[in-house]
Amino acid sequence: MCGRFNVAQTPGLQALLDALGSGLALPSPAFNVAPTENVSLLRRLDRDVTLSSARWWLTPHWSKGPSQKYAMFNARAEGLTRSPAFRRPFERQRAILPMSSFVEWRKQGDQKQPWLISNEHEGLAVAALWDCWSEGEEAEPLLSCTIVTTAAAESFRPWHSRMPVMLSGAEQEQWLDNERPVAPDDPLLRPALKEPLHLVPLDRAVGNARNKGAELMASAGETVVLPAD
């Protein structure tokens, strides 16, 4: 599961964008981003990678419109080809959500402790899917997206049973290439840490999605480093 993430203007995040396309600029900083909010989405359209604003909660093109009846902000990798909502986007509408870090909650005693999770460069390329919905030909289409998750790598399991699919450099181009078939058991989607992760505890104020300050990302304890598999 991935329910909160951050976009800080870090050199690592800019380097990620530079590797995917010339002229891609960092999106505005955004902290404690929650489902249904607008996010910056990387897609390959024709030959170029573009950065677009999208609603983080997938609205299938065939649906009646935006709804929160079903949790559509995450898509389980194992079931992508079985889901009517995710099947077509998985086949031909793959994307990347660029982020500097994300947040997960780990149960500690009677409470849940939030942890900030990033890599050394604070630039994560997270696998995503997109779709467009519209009320009609003359209406403005709604671009929306969902984050693809996989089972947690063994070292990550104490924090959560699932994690977002984090793509390495070579995998980013492969994922965005919609001419390249991808299956649910593709190595891109494997439950493994492809690079070390840095985890730091946060103040519990991050649990309120209305709190958006950069100060929420300040460490509230010692850093834990999980090595790559």
Beta strands, then each sheet from edge to edge (+ up, - down):
strand 1: 5-7
strand 2: 30-33
strand 3: 38-45
strand 4: 48-56
strand 5: 74-76
strand 6: 94-99
strand 7: 101-108
strand 8: 111-118
strand 9: 124-133
strand 10: 142-151
strand 11: 162-164
strand 12: 197-201
strand 13: 224-226
sheet 1: 2+ 1- 7+ 8- 12+ 13-
sheet 2: 5+ 10+ 4+ 3- 6+ 9-
sheet 3: 5+ 10+ 11-
end
